[in-house]
Amino acid sequence: MRHGKKINHLGRTAPHRKAMLSNMACSLIEHKRINTTVAKAKALRVYVEPILTKAKEDTTHNRRIVFSYLQSKEAVTELFRTVAPKIAERNGGYTRIIKTGFRPGDAADTALIELVDFNDIYNPNEAEKKTTRRSRRSTAKKETAPVAETSEAKVEETPAAETSTEEKTEE
């Protein structure tokens, strides 16, 4: 029985499980999303989220800790250069698991695990910034009309003020 056992052993020995999760974490960091089984995706989420939290602060100590988990210089570099700045404001929940159905060969429940900040479909903030379009014609008409009226009003007021001060000085 597995009373109180918190991790899913995934039917593997401890070194095999550690190597598999390390490789999956490297692939997730490099490709930003991977397809796997639901059980492996849930185990990977528990494995990779503390690593992503460490990467938010770029120190030599944190780089060495992350490297001890990933064992890949390319993945560590990618993590600290591109992933960490994007997740800097986020307080957690860096990954998303989306179930994708069943695998044809063995009917295993499959899922897509991805980094949340690198998905353009689910991030409306970045999509709005990229797709905003303004017509020059409509803004040009609105801007020219008020500018012309205000400049004429200022021109009319200025001579009146000057003449009134000149009259007072002459008297």
Phi and psi in radians as a Rosetta constraint file:
Dihedral C 1 N 2 CA 2 C 2 CIRCULARHARMONIC -1.946 0.35
Dihedral N 2 CA 2 C 2 N 3 CIRCULARHARMONIC 0.744 0.35
Dihedral C 2 N 3 CA 3 C 3 CIRCULARHARMONIC -1.011 0.35
Dihedral N 3 CA 3 C 3 N 4 CIRCULARHARMONIC 2.117 0.35
Dihedral C 3 N 4 CA 4 C 4 CIRCULARHARMONIC 1.282 0.35
Dihedral N 4 CA 4 C 4 N 5 CIRCULARHARMONIC 0.127 0.35
Dihedral C 4 N 5 CA 5 C 5 CIRCULARHARMONIC -1.391 0.35
Dihedral N 5 CA 5 C 5 N 6 CIRCULARHARMONIC 2.119 0.35
Dihedral C 5 N 6 CA 6 C 6 CIRCULARHARMONIC -1.560 0.35
Dihedral N 6 CA 6 C 6 N 7 CIRCULARHARMONIC -0.471 0.35
Dihedral C 6 N 7 CA 7 C 7 CIRCULARHARMONIC -1.739 0.35
Dihedral N 7 CA 7 C 7 N 8 CIRCULARHARMONIC 2.633 0.35
Dihedral C 7 N 8 CA 8 C 8 CIRCULARHARMONIC -1.521 0.35
Dihedral N 8 CA 8 C 8 N 9 CIRCULARHARMONIC 2.115 0.35
Dihedral C 8 N 9 CA 9 C 9 CIRCULARHARMONIC -1.352 0.35
Dihedral N 9 CA 9 C 9 N 10 CIRCULARHARMONIC -0.242 0.35
Dihedral C 9 N 10 CA 10 C 10 CIRCULARHARMONIC 1.006 0.35
Dihedral N 10 CA 10 C 10 N 11 CIRCULARHARMONIC 0.402 0.35
Dihedral C 10 N 11 CA 11 C 11 CIRCULARHARMONIC 1.167 0.35
Dihedral N 11 CA 11 C 11 N 12 CIRCULARHARMONIC 0.520 0.35
Dihedral C 11 N 12 CA 12 C 12 CIRCULARHARMONIC -2.312 0.35
Dihedral N 12 CA 12 C 12 N 13 CIRCULARHARMONIC 2.799 0.35
Dihedral C 12 N 13 CA 13 C 13 CIRCULARHARMONIC -1.299 0.35
Dihedral N 13 CA 13 C 13 N 14 CIRCULARHARMONIC 2.867 0.35
Dihedral C 13 N 14 CA 14 C 14 CIRCULARHARMONIC -1.051 0.35
Dihedral N 14 CA 14 C 14 N 15 CIRCULARHARMONIC -0.801 0.35
Dihedral C 14 N 15 CA 15 C 15 CIRCULARHARMONIC -1.147 0.35
Dihedral N 15 CA 15 C 15 N 16 CIRCULARHARMONIC -0.637 0.35
Dihedral C 15 N 16 CA 16 C 16 CIRCULARHARMONIC -1.162 0.35
Dihedral N 16 CA 16 C 16 N 17 CIRCULARHARMONIC -0.750 0.35
Dihedral C 16 N 17 CA 17 C 17 CIRCULARHARMONIC -1.093 0.35
Dihedral N 17 CA 17 C 17 N 18 CIRCULARHARMONIC -0.753 0.35
Dihedral C 17 N 18 CA 18 C 18 CIRCULARHARMONIC -1.098 0.35
Dihedral N 18 CA 18 C 18 N 19 CIRCULARHARMONIC -0.773 0.35
Dihedral C 18 N 19 CA 19 C 19 CIRCULARHARMONIC -1.142 0.35
Dihedral N 19 CA 19 C 19 N 20 CIRCULARHARMONIC -0.723 0.35
Dihedral C 19 N 20 CA 20 C 20 CIRCULARHARMONIC -1.128 0.35
Dihedral N 20 CA 20 C 20 N 21 CIRCULARHARMONIC -0.777 0.35
Dihedral C 20 N 21 CA 21 C 21 CIRCULARHARMONIC -1.177 0.35
Dihedral N 21 CA 21 C 21 N 22 CIRCULARHARMONIC -0.634 0.35
Dihedral C 21 N 22 CA 22 C 22 CIRCULARHARMONIC -1.097 0.35
Dihedral N 22 CA 22 C 22 N 23 CIRCULARHARMONIC -0.789 0.35
Dihedral C 22 N 23 CA 23 C 23 CIRCULARHARMONIC -1.148 0.35
Dihedral N 23 CA 23 C 23 N 24 CIRCULARHARMONIC -0.711 0.35
Dihedral C 23 N 24 CA 24 C 24 CIRCULARHARMONIC -1.152 0.35
Dihedral N 24 CA 24 C 24 N 25 CIRCULARHARMONIC -0.665 0.35
Dihedral C 24 N 25 CA 25 C 25 CIRCULARHARMONIC -1.133 0.35
Dihedral N 25 CA 25 C 25 N 26 CIRCULARHARMONIC -0.722 0.35
Dihedral C 25 N 26 CA 26 C 26 CIRCULARHARMONIC -1.081 0.35
Dihedral N 26 CA 26 C 26 N 27 CIRCULARHARMONIC -0.754 0.35
Dihedral C 26 N 27 CA 27 C 27 CIRCULARHARMONIC -1.131 0.35
Dihedral N 27 CA 27 C 27 N 28 CIRCULARHARMONIC -0.699 0.35
Dihedral C 27 N 28 CA 28 C 28 CIRCULARHARMONIC -1.110 0.35
Dihedral N 28 CA 28 C 28 N 29 CIRCULARHARMONIC -0.737 0.35
Dihedral C 28 N 29 CA 29 C 29 CIRCULARHARMONIC -1.198 0.35
Dihedral N 29 CA 29 C 29 N 30 CIRCULARHARMONIC -0.692 0.35
Dihedral C 29 N 30 CA 30 C 30 CIRCULARHARMONIC -1.308 0.35
Dihedral N 30 CA 30 C 30 N 31 CIRCULARHARMONIC -0.705 0.35
Dihedral C 30 N 31 CA 31 C 31 CIRCULARHARMONIC -1.771 0.35
Dihedral N 31 CA 31 C 31 N 32 CIRCULARHARMONIC -0.172 0.35
Dihedral C 31 N 32 CA 32 C 32 CIRCULARHARMONIC 1.249 0.35
Dihedral N 32 CA 32 C 32 N 33 CIRCULARHARMONIC -0.205 0.35
Dihedral C 32 N 33 CA 33 C 33 CIRCULARHARMONIC -2.819 0.35
Dihedral N 33 CA 33 C 33 N 34 CIRCULARHARMONIC 2.530 0.35
Dihedral C 33 N 34 CA 34 C 34 CIRCULARHARMONIC -2.482 0.35
Dihedral N 34 CA 34 C 34 N 35 CIRCULARHARMONIC 2.706 0.35
Dihedral C 34 N 35 CA 35 C 35 CIRCULARHARMONIC -1.765 0.35
Dihedral N 35 CA 35 C 35 N 36 CIRCULARHARMONIC 2.333 0.35
Dihedral C 35 N 36 CA 36 C 36 CIRCULARHARMONIC -2.772 0.35
Dihedral N 36 CA 36 C 36 N 37 CIRCULARHARMONIC -3.024 0.35
Dihedral C 36 N 37 CA 37 C 37 CIRCULARHARMONIC -1.403 0.35
Dihedral N 37 CA 37 C 37 N 38 CIRCULARHARMONIC 2.817 0.35
Dihedral C 37 N 38 CA 38 C 38 CIRCULARHARMONIC -1.114 0.35
Dihedral N 38 CA 38 C 38 N 39 CIRCULARHARMONIC -0.725 0.35
Dihedral C 38 N 39 CA 39 C 39 CIRCULARHARMONIC -1.093 0.35
Dihedral N 39 CA 39 C 39 N 40 CIRCULARHARMONIC -0.765 0.35
Dihedral C 39 N 40 CA 40 C 40 CIRCULARHARMONIC -1.179 0.35
Dihedral N 40 CA 40 C 40 N 41 CIRCULARHARMONIC -0.640 0.35
Dihedral C 40 N 41 CA 41 C 41 CIRCULARHARMONIC -1.117 0.35
Dihedral N 41 CA 41 C 41 N 42 CIRCULARHARMONIC -0.720 0.35
Dihedral C 41 N 42 CA 42 C 42 CIRCULARHARMONIC -1.188 0.35
Dihedral N 42 CA 42 C 42 N 43 CIRCULARHARMONIC -0.670 0.35
Dihedral C 42 N 43 CA 43 C 43 CIRCULARHARMONIC -1.182 0.35
Dihedral N 43 CA 43 C 43 N 44 CIRCULARHARMONIC -0.656 0.35
Dihedral C 43 N 44 CA 44 C 44 CIRCULARHARMONIC -1.168 0.35
Dihedral N 44 CA 44 C 44 N 45 CIRCULARHARMONIC -0.654 0.35
Dihedral C 44 N 45 CA 45 C 45 CIRCULARHARMONIC -1.055 0.35
Dihedral N 45 CA 45 C 45 N 46 CIRCULARHARMONIC -0.763 0.35
Dihedral C 45 N 46 CA 46 C 46 CIRCULARHARMONIC -1.132 0.35
Dihedral N 46 CA 46 C 46 N 47 CIRCULARHARMONIC -0.568 0.35
Dihedral C 46 N 47 CA 47 C 47 CIRCULARHARMONIC -1.351 0.35
Dihedral N 47 CA 47 C 47 N 48 CIRCULARHARMONIC -0.723 0.35
Dihedral C 47 N 48 CA 48 C 48 CIRCULARHARMONIC -1.590 0.35
Dihedral N 48 CA 48 C 48 N 49 CIRCULARHARMONIC -0.452 0.35
Dihedral C 48 N 49 CA 49 C 49 CIRCULARHARMONIC -1.124 0.35
Dihedral N 49 CA 49 C 49 N 50 CIRCULARHARMONIC -0.718 0.35
Dihedral C 49 N 50 CA 50 C 50 CIRCULARHARMONIC -1.118 0.35
Dihedral N 50 CA 50 C 50 N 51 CIRCULARHARMONIC -0.534 0.35
Dihedral C 50 N 51 CA 51 C 51 CIRCULARHARMONIC -1.153 0.35
Dihedral N 51 CA 51 C 51 N 52 CIRCULARHARMONIC -0.749 0.35
Dihedral C 51 N 52 CA 52 C 52 CIRCULARHARMONIC -1.137 0.35
Dihedral N 52 CA 52 C 52 N 53 CIRCULARHARMONIC -0.617 0.35
Dihedral C 52 N 53 CA 53 C 53 CIRCULARHARMONIC -1.139 0.35
Dihedral N 53 CA 53 C 53 N 54 CIRCULARHARMONIC -0.703 0.35
Dihedral C 53 N 54 CA 54 C 54 CIRCULARHARMONIC -1.102 0.35
Dihedral N 54 CA 54 C 54 N 55 CIRCULARHARMONIC -0.605 0.35
Dihedral C 54 N 55 CA 55 C 55 CIRCULARHARMONIC -1.262 0.35
Dihedral N 55 CA 55 C 55 N 56 CIRCULARHARMONIC -0.251 0.35
Dihedral C 55 N 56 CA 56 C 56 CIRCULARHARMONIC -1.149 0.35
Dihedral N 56 CA 56 C 56 N 57 CIRCULARHARMONIC -0.473 0.35
Dihedral C 56 N 57 CA 57 C 57 CIRCULARHARMONIC -1.943 0.35
Dihedral N 57 CA 57 C 57 N 58 CIRCULARHARMONIC 1.984 0.35
Dihedral C 57 N 58 CA 58 C 58 CIRCULARHARMONIC -1.525 0.35
Dihedral N 58 CA 58 C 58 N 59 CIRCULARHARMONIC 1.556 0.35
Dihedral C 58 N 59 CA 59 C 59 CIRCULARHARMONIC -2.160 0.35
Dihedral N 59 CA 59 C 59 N 60 CIRCULARHARMONIC 2.845 0.35
Dihedral C 59 N 60 CA 60 C 60 CIRCULARHARMONIC -1.087 0.35
Dihedral N 60 CA 60 C 60 N 61 CIRCULARHARMONIC -0.709 0.35
Dihedral C 60 N 61 CA 61 C 61 CIRCULARHARMONIC -1.064 0.35
Dihedral N 61 CA 61 C 61 N 62 CIRCULARHARMONIC -0.806 0.35
Dihedral C 61 N 62 CA 62 C 62 CIRCULARHARMONIC -1.158 0.35
Dihedral N 62 CA 62 C 62 N 63 CIRCULARHARMONIC -0.638 0.35
Dihedral C 62 N 63 CA 63 C 63 CIRCULARHARMONIC -1.086 0.35
Dihedral N 63 CA 63 C 63 N 64 CIRCULARHARMONIC -0.715 0.35
Dihedral C 63 N 64 CA 64 C 64 CIRCULARHARMONIC -1.197 0.35
Dihedral N 64 CA 64 C 64 N 65 CIRCULARHARMONIC -0.677 0.35
Dihedral C 64 N 65 CA 65 C 65 CIRCULARHARMONIC -1.109 0.35
Dihedral N 65 CA 65 C 65 N 66 CIRCULARHARMONIC -0.809 0.35
Dihedral C 65 N 66 CA 66 C 66 CIRCULARHARMONIC -1.107 0.35
Dihedral N 66 CA 66 C 66 N 67 CIRCULARHARMONIC -0.701 0.35
Dihedral C 66 N 67 CA 67 C 67 CIRCULARHARMONIC -1.115 0.35
Dihedral N 67 CA 67 C 67 N 68 CIRCULARHARMONIC -0.580 0.35
Dihedral C 67 N 68 CA 68 C 68 CIRCULARHARMONIC -1.144 0.35
Dihedral N 68 CA 68 C 68 N 69 CIRCULARHARMONIC -0.486 0.35
Dihedral C 68 N 69 CA 69 C 69 CIRCULARHARMONIC -1.481 0.35
Dihedral N 69 CA 69 C 69 N 70 CIRCULARHARMONIC -0.695 0.35
Dihedral C 69 N 70 CA 70 C 70 CIRCULARHARMONIC -1.601 0.35
Dihedral N 70 CA 70 C 70 N 71 CIRCULARHARMONIC -0.604 0.35
Dihedral C 70 N 71 CA 71 C 71 CIRCULARHARMONIC 1.009 0.35
Dihedral N 71 CA 71 C 71 N 72 CIRCULARHARMONIC 0.621 0.35
Dihedral C 71 N 72 CA 72 C 72 CIRCULARHARMONIC -2.570 0.35
Dihedral N 72 CA 72 C 72 N 73 CIRCULARHARMONIC 2.031 0.35
Dihedral C 72 N 73 CA 73 C 73 CIRCULARHARMONIC -1.126 0.35
Dihedral N 73 CA 73 C 73 N 74 CIRCULARHARMONIC -0.667 0.35
Dihedral C 73 N 74 CA 74 C 74 CIRCULARHARMONIC -1.111 0.35
Dihedral N 74 CA 74 C 74 N 75 CIRCULARHARMONIC -0.738 0.35
Dihedral C 74 N 75 CA 75 C 75 CIRCULARHARMONIC -1.159 0.35
Dihedral N 75 CA 75 C 75 N 76 CIRCULARHARMONIC -0.702 0.35
Dihedral C 75 N 76 CA 76 C 76 CIRCULARHARMONIC -1.130 0.35
Dihedral N 76 CA 76 C 76 N 77 CIRCULARHARMONIC -0.751 0.35
Dihedral C 76 N 77 CA 77 C 77 CIRCULARHARMONIC -1.091 0.35
Dihedral N 77 CA 77 C 77 N 78 CIRCULARHARMONIC -0.808 0.35
Dihedral C 77 N 78 CA 78 C 78 CIRCULARHARMONIC -1.067 0.35
Dihedral N 78 CA 78 C 78 N 79 CIRCULARHARMONIC -0.722 0.35
Dihedral C 78 N 79 CA 79 C 79 CIRCULARHARMONIC -1.079 0.35
Dihedral N 79 CA 79 C 79 N 80 CIRCULARHARMONIC -0.850 0.35
Dihedral C 79 N 80 CA 80 C 80 CIRCULARHARMONIC -1.365 0.35
Dihedral N 80 CA 80 C 80 N 81 CIRCULARHARMONIC -0.453 0.35
Dihedral C 80 N 81 CA 81 C 81 CIRCULARHARMONIC -1.520 0.35
Dihedral N 81 CA 81 C 81 N 82 CIRCULARHARMONIC -0.793 0.35
Dihedral C 81 N 82 CA 82 C 82 CIRCULARHARMONIC -1.898 0.35
Dihedral N 82 CA 82 C 82 N 83 CIRCULARHARMONIC -0.700 0.35
Dihedral C 82 N 83 CA 83 C 83 CIRCULARHARMONIC -1.328 0.35
Dihedral N 83 CA 83 C 83 N 84 CIRCULARHARMONIC -0.828 0.35
Dihedral C 83 N 84 CA 84 C 84 CIRCULARHARMONIC -1.027 0.35
Dihedral N 84 CA 84 C 84 N 85 CIRCULARHARMONIC -0.758 0.35
Dihedral C 84 N 85 CA 85 C 85 CIRCULARHARMONIC -1.103 0.35
Dihedral N 85 CA 85 C 85 N 86 CIRCULARHARMONIC -0.543 0.35
Dihedral C 85 N 86 CA 86 C 86 CIRCULARHARMONIC -1.305 0.35
Dihedral N 86 CA 86 C 86 N 87 CIRCULARHARMONIC -0.537 0.35
Dihedral C 86 N 87 CA 87 C 87 CIRCULARHARMONIC -1.715 0.35
Dihedral N 87 CA 87 C 87 N 88 CIRCULARHARMONIC 0.189 0.35
Dihedral C 87 N 88 CA 88 C 88 CIRCULARHARMONIC -1.062 0.35
Dihedral N 88 CA 88 C 88 N 89 CIRCULARHARMONIC -0.678 0.35
Dihedral C 88 N 89 CA 89 C 89 CIRCULARHARMONIC -1.479 0.35
Dihedral N 89 CA 89 C 89 N 90 CIRCULARHARMONIC -0.264 0.35
Dihedral C 89 N 90 CA 90 C 90 CIRCULARHARMONIC -1.381 0.35
Dihedral N 90 CA 90 C 90 N 91 CIRCULARHARMONIC 2.408 0.35
Dihedral C 90 N 91 CA 91 C 91 CIRCULARHARMONIC -1.600 0.35
Dihedral N 91 CA 91 C 91 N 92 CIRCULARHARMONIC 0.021 0.35
Dihedral C 91 N 92 CA 92 C 92 CIRCULARHARMONIC 2.669 0.35
Dihedral N 92 CA 92 C 92 N 93 CIRCULARHARMONIC 3.139 0.35
Dihedral C 92 N 93 CA 93 C 93 CIRCULARHARMONIC 1.188 0.35
Dihedral N 93 CA 93 C 93 N 94 CIRCULARHARMONIC 0.901 0.35
Dihedral C 93 N 94 CA 94 C 94 CIRCULARHARMONIC -1.399 0.35
Dihedral N 94 CA 94 C 94 N 95 CIRCULARHARMONIC -0.301 0.35
Dihedral C 94 N 95 CA 95 C 95 CIRCULARHARMONIC -2.065 0.35
Dihedral N 95 CA 95 C 95 N 96 CIRCULARHARMONIC 2.733 0.35
Dihedral C 95 N 96 CA 96 C 96 CIRCULARHARMONIC -2.295 0.35
Dihedral N 96 CA 96 C 96 N 97 CIRCULARHARMONIC 2.349 0.35
Dihedral C 96 N 97 CA 97 C 97 CIRCULARHARMONIC -1.933 0.35
Dihedral N 97 CA 97 C 97 N 98 CIRCULARHARMONIC 2.144 0.35
Dihedral C 97 N 98 CA 98 C 98 CIRCULARHARMONIC -2.065 0.35
Dihedral N 98 CA 98 C 98 N 99 CIRCULARHARMONIC 2.090 0.35
Dihedral C 98 N 99 CA 99 C 99 CIRCULARHARMONIC -1.272 0.35
Dihedral N 99 CA 99 C 99 N 100 CIRCULARHARMONIC 2.362 0.35
Dihedral C 99 N 100 CA 100 C 100 CIRCULARHARMONIC -2.062 0.35
Dihedral N 100 CA 100 C 100 N 101 CIRCULARHARMONIC 0.180 0.35
Dihedral C 100 N 101 CA 101 C 101 CIRCULARHARMONIC 1.921 0.35
Dihedral N 101 CA 101 C 101 N 102 CIRCULARHARMONIC -2.629 0.35
Dihedral C 101 N 102 CA 102 C 102 CIRCULARHARMONIC -2.095 0.35
Dihedral N 102 CA 102 C 102 N 103 CIRCULARHARMONIC 2.515 0.35
Dihedral C 102 N 103 CA 103 C 103 CIRCULARHARMONIC -1.318 0.35
Dihedral N 103 CA 103 C 103 N 104 CIRCULARHARMONIC 2.391 0.35
Dihedral C 103 N 104 CA 104 C 104 CIRCULARHARMONIC -1.101 0.35
Dihedral N 104 CA 104 C 104 N 105 CIRCULARHARMONIC -0.659 0.35
Dihedral C 104 N 105 CA 105 C 105 CIRCULARHARMONIC -1.205 0.35
Dihedral N 105 CA 105 C 105 N 106 CIRCULARHARMONIC -0.844 0.35
Dihedral C 105 N 106 CA 106 C 106 CIRCULARHARMONIC -2.195 0.35
Dihedral N 106 CA 106 C 106 N 107 CIRCULARHARMONIC 0.159 0.35
Dihedral C 106 N 107 CA 107 C 107 CIRCULARHARMONIC 1.036 0.35
Dihedral N 107 CA 107 C 107 N 108 CIRCULARHARMONIC 0.534 0.35
Dihedral C 107 N 108 CA 108 C 108 CIRCULARHARMONIC -1.290 0.35
Dihedral N 108 CA 108 C 108 N 109 CIRCULARHARMONIC 2.477 0.35
Dihedral C 108 N 109 CA 109 C 109 CIRCULARHARMONIC -1.264 0.35
Dihedral N 109 CA 109 C 109 N 110 CIRCULARHARMONIC 2.020 0.35
Dihedral C 109 N 110 CA 110 C 110 CIRCULARHARMONIC -1.801 0.35
Dihedral N 110 CA 110 C 110 N 111 CIRCULARHARMONIC 2.797 0.35
Dihedral C 110 N 111 CA 111 C 111 CIRCULARHARMONIC -2.607 0.35
Dihedral N 111 CA 111 C 111 N 112 CIRCULARHARMONIC 2.792 0.35
Dihedral C 111 N 112 CA 112 C 112 CIRCULARHARMONIC -1.911 0.35
Dihedral N 112 CA 112 C 112 N 113 CIRCULARHARMONIC 2.140 0.35
Dihedral C 112 N 113 CA 113 C 113 CIRCULARHARMONIC -1.929 0.35
Dihedral N 113 CA 113 C 113 N 114 CIRCULARHARMONIC 2.314 0.35
Dihedral C 113 N 114 CA 114 C 114 CIRCULARHARMONIC -2.498 0.35
Dihedral N 114 CA 114 C 114 N 115 CIRCULARHARMONIC 2.812 0.35
Dihedral C 114 N 115 CA 115 C 115 CIRCULARHARMONIC -1.423 0.35
Dihedral N 115 CA 115 C 115 N 116 CIRCULARHARMONIC 2.230 0.35
Dihedral C 115 N 116 CA 116 C 116 CIRCULARHARMONIC -1.061 0.35
Dihedral N 116 CA 116 C 116 N 117 CIRCULARHARMONIC -0.752 0.35
Dihedral C 116 N 117 CA 117 C 117 CIRCULARHARMONIC -1.309 0.35
Dihedral N 117 CA 117 C 117 N 118 CIRCULARHARMONIC -0.122 0.35
Dihedral C 117 N 118 CA 118 C 118 CIRCULARHARMONIC -1.835 0.35
Dihedral N 118 CA 118 C 118 N 119 CIRCULARHARMONIC 0.213 0.35
Dihedral C 118 N 119 CA 119 C 119 CIRCULARHARMONIC -1.829 0.35
Dihedral N 119 CA 119 C 119 N 120 CIRCULARHARMONIC 2.023 0.35
Dihedral C 119 N 120 CA 120 C 120 CIRCULARHARMONIC -1.333 0.35
Dihedral N 120 CA 120 C 120 N 121 CIRCULARHARMONIC -0.424 0.35
Dihedral C 120 N 121 CA 121 C 121 CIRCULARHARMONIC -1.220 0.35
Dihedral N 121 CA 121 C 121 N 122 CIRCULARHARMONIC -0.763 0.35
Dihedral C 121 N 122 CA 122 C 122 CIRCULARHARMONIC -1.582 0.35
Dihedral N 122 CA 122 C 122 N 123 CIRCULARHARMONIC -0.113 0.35
Dihedral C 122 N 123 CA 123 C 123 CIRCULARHARMONIC -1.764 0.35
Dihedral N 123 CA 123 C 123 N 124 CIRCULARHARMONIC 1.635 0.35
Dihedral C 123 N 124 CA 124 C 124 CIRCULARHARMONIC -1.212 0.35
Dihedral N 124 CA 124 C 124 N 125 CIRCULARHARMONIC -0.446 0.35
Dihedral C 124 N 125 CA 125 C 125 CIRCULARHARMONIC -1.093 0.35
Dihedral N 125 CA 125 C 125 N 126 CIRCULARHARMONIC -0.824 0.35
Dihedral C 125 N 126 CA 126 C 126 CIRCULARHARMONIC -1.245 0.35
Dihedral N 126 CA 126 C 126 N 127 CIRCULARHARMONIC -0.626 0.35
Dihedral C 126 N 127 CA 127 C 127 CIRCULARHARMONIC -1.153 0.35
Dihedral N 127 CA 127 C 127 N 128 CIRCULARHARMONIC -0.682 0.35
Dihedral C 127 N 128 CA 128 C 128 CIRCULARHARMONIC -1.148 0.35
Dihedral N 128 CA 128 C 128 N 129 CIRCULARHARMONIC -0.685 0.35
Dihedral C 128 N 129 CA 129 C 129 CIRCULARHARMONIC -1.144 0.35
Dihedral N 129 CA 129 C 129 N 130 CIRCULARHARMONIC -0.650 0.35
Dihedral C 129 N 130 CA 130 C 130 CIRCULARHARMONIC -1.368 0.35
Dihedral N 130 CA 130 C 130 N 131 CIRCULARHARMONIC -0.565 0.35
Dihedral C 130 N 131 CA 131 C 131 CIRCULARHARMONIC -1.723 0.35
Dihedral N 131 CA 131 C 131 N 132 CIRCULARHARMONIC 0.020 0.35
Dihedral C 131 N 132 CA 132 C 132 CIRCULARHARMONIC -1.217 0.35
Dihedral N 132 CA 132 C 132 N 133 CIRCULARHARMONIC 2.301 0.35
Dihedral C 132 N 133 CA 133 C 133 CIRCULARHARMONIC -2.371 0.35
Dihedral N 133 CA 133 C 133 N 134 CIRCULARHARMONIC 2.344 0.35
Dihedral C 133 N 134 CA 134 C 134 CIRCULARHARMONIC -2.129 0.35
Dihedral N 134 CA 134 C 134 N 135 CIRCULARHARMONIC 2.440 0.35
Dihedral C 134 N 135 CA 135 C 135 CIRCULARHARMONIC -1.443 0.35
Dihedral N 135 CA 135 C 135 N 136 CIRCULARHARMONIC 2.312 0.35
Dihedral C 135 N 136 CA 136 C 136 CIRCULARHARMONIC -1.211 0.35
Dihedral N 136 CA 136 C 136 N 137 CIRCULARHARMONIC -0.590 0.35
Dihedral C 136 N 137 CA 137 C 137 CIRCULARHARMONIC -1.108 0.35
Dihedral N 137 CA 137 C 137 N 138 CIRCULARHARMONIC -0.846 0.35
Dihedral C 137 N 138 CA 138 C 138 CIRCULARHARMONIC -1.180 0.35
Dihedral N 138 CA 138 C 138 N 139 CIRCULARHARMONIC -0.704 0.35
Dihedral C 138 N 139 CA 139 C 139 CIRCULARHARMONIC -1.279 0.35
Dihedral N 139 CA 139 C 139 N 140 CIRCULARHARMONIC -0.535 0.35
Dihedral C 139 N 140 CA 140 C 140 CIRCULARHARMONIC -1.158 0.35
Dihedral N 140 CA 140 C 140 N 141 CIRCULARHARMONIC -0.720 0.35
Dihedral C 140 N 141 CA 141 C 141 CIRCULARHARMONIC -1.144 0.35
Dihedral N 141 CA 141 C 141 N 142 CIRCULARHARMONIC -0.757 0.35
Dihedral C 141 N 142 CA 142 C 142 CIRCULARHARMONIC -1.172 0.35
Dihedral N 142 CA 142 C 142 N 143 CIRCULARHARMONIC -0.666 0.35
Dihedral C 142 N 143 CA 143 C 143 CIRCULARHARMONIC -1.298 0.35
Dihedral N 143 CA 143 C 143 N 144 CIRCULARHARMONIC -0.659 0.35
Dihedral C 143 N 144 CA 144 C 144 CIRCULARHARMONIC -1.248 0.35
Dihedral N 144 CA 144 C 144 N 145 CIRCULARHARMONIC -0.676 0.35
Dihedral C 144 N 145 CA 145 C 145 CIRCULARHARMONIC -1.113 0.35
Dihedral N 145 CA 145 C 145 N 146 CIRCULARHARMONIC -0.917 0.35
Dihedral C 145 N 146 CA 146 C 146 CIRCULARHARMONIC -1.166 0.35
Dihedral N 146 CA 146 C 146 N 147 CIRCULARHARMONIC -0.594 0.35
Dihedral C 146 N 147 CA 147 C 147 CIRCULARHARMONIC -1.140 0.35
Dihedral N 147 CA 147 C 147 N 148 CIRCULARHARMONIC -0.730 0.35
Dihedral C 147 N 148 CA 148 C 148 CIRCULARHARMONIC -1.132 0.35
Dihedral N 148 CA 148 C 148 N 149 CIRCULARHARMONIC -0.758 0.35
Dihedral C 148 N 149 CA 149 C 149 CIRCULARHARMONIC -1.138 0.35
Dihedral N 149 CA 149 C 149 N 150 CIRCULARHARMONIC -0.774 0.35
Dihedral C 149 N 150 CA 150 C 150 CIRCULARHARMONIC -1.201 0.35
Dihedral N 150 CA 150 C 150 N 151 CIRCULARHARMONIC -0.625 0.35
Dihedral C 150 N 151 CA 151 C 151 CIRCULARHARMONIC -1.202 0.35
Dihedral N 151 CA 151 C 151 N 152 CIRCULARHARMONIC -0.659 0.35
Dihedral C 151 N 152 CA 152 C 152 CIRCULARHARMONIC -1.162 0.35
Dihedral N 152 CA 152 C 152 N 153 CIRCULARHARMONIC -0.700 0.35
Dihedral C 152 N 153 CA 153 C 153 CIRCULARHARMONIC -1.125 0.35
Dihedral N 153 CA 153 C 153 N 154 CIRCULARHARMONIC -0.697 0.35
Dihedral C 153 N 154 CA 154 C 154 CIRCULARHARMONIC -1.182 0.35
Dihedral N 154 CA 154 C 154 N 155 CIRCULARHARMONIC -0.652 0.35
Dihedral C 154 N 155 CA 155 C 155 CIRCULARHARMONIC -1.139 0.35
Dihedral N 155 CA 155 C 155 N 156 CIRCULARHARMONIC -0.721 0.35
Dihedral C 155 N 156 CA 156 C 156 CIRCULARHARMONIC -1.162 0.35
Dihedral N 156 CA 156 C 156 N 157 CIRCULARHARMONIC -0.678 0.35
Dihedral C 156 N 157 CA 157 C 157 CIRCULARHARMONIC -1.247 0.35
Dihedral N 157 CA 157 C 157 N 158 CIRCULARHARMONIC -0.609 0.35
Dihedral C 157 N 158 CA 158 C 158 CIRCULARHARMONIC -1.101 0.35
Dihedral N 158 CA 158 C 158 N 159 CIRCULARHARMONIC -0.853 0.35
Dihedral C 158 N 159 CA 159 C 159 CIRCULARHARMONIC -1.102 0.35
Dihedral N 159 CA 159 C 159 N 160 CIRCULARHARMONIC -0.643 0.35
Dihedral C 159 N 160 CA 160 C 160 CIRCULARHARMONIC -1.093 0.35
Dihedral N 160 CA 160 C 160 N 161 CIRCULARHARMONIC -0.727 0.35
Dihedral C 160 N 161 CA 161 C 161 CIRCULARHARMONIC -1.176 0.35
Dihedral N 161 CA 161 C 161 N 162 CIRCULARHARMONIC -0.656 0.35
Dihedral C 161 N 162 CA 162 C 162 CIRCULARHARMONIC -1.185 0.35
Dihedral N 162 CA 162 C 162 N 163 CIRCULARHARMONIC -0.721 0.35
Dihedral C 162 N 163 CA 163 C 163 CIRCULARHARMONIC -1.177 0.35
Dihedral N 163 CA 163 C 163 N 164 CIRCULARHARMONIC -0.657 0.35
Dihedral C 163 N 164 CA 164 C 164 CIRCULARHARMONIC -1.146 0.35
Dihedral N 164 CA 164 C 164 N 165 CIRCULARHARMONIC -0.672 0.35
Dihedral C 164 N 165 CA 165 C 165 CIRCULARHARMONIC -1.258 0.35
Dihedral N 165 CA 165 C 165 N 166 CIRCULARHARMONIC -0.586 0.35
Dihedral C 165 N 166 CA 166 C 166 CIRCULARHARMONIC -1.192 0.35
Dihedral N 166 CA 166 C 166 N 167 CIRCULARHARMONIC -0.691 0.35
Dihedral C 166 N 167 CA 167 C 167 CIRCULARHARMONIC -1.112 0.35
Dihedral N 167 CA 167 C 167 N 168 CIRCULARHARMONIC -0.685 0.35
Dihedral C 167 N 168 CA 168 C 168 CIRCULARHARMONIC -1.185 0.35
Dihedral N 168 CA 168 C 168 N 169 CIRCULARHARMONIC -0.627 0.35
Dihedral C 168 N 169 CA 169 C 169 CIRCULARHARMONIC -1.256 0.35
Dihedral N 169 CA 169 C 169 N 170 CIRCULARHARMONIC -0.579 0.35
Dihedral C 169 N 170 CA 170 C 170 CIRCULARHARMONIC -1.209 0.35
Dihedral N 170 CA 170 C 170 N 171 CIRCULARHARMONIC -0.603 0.35
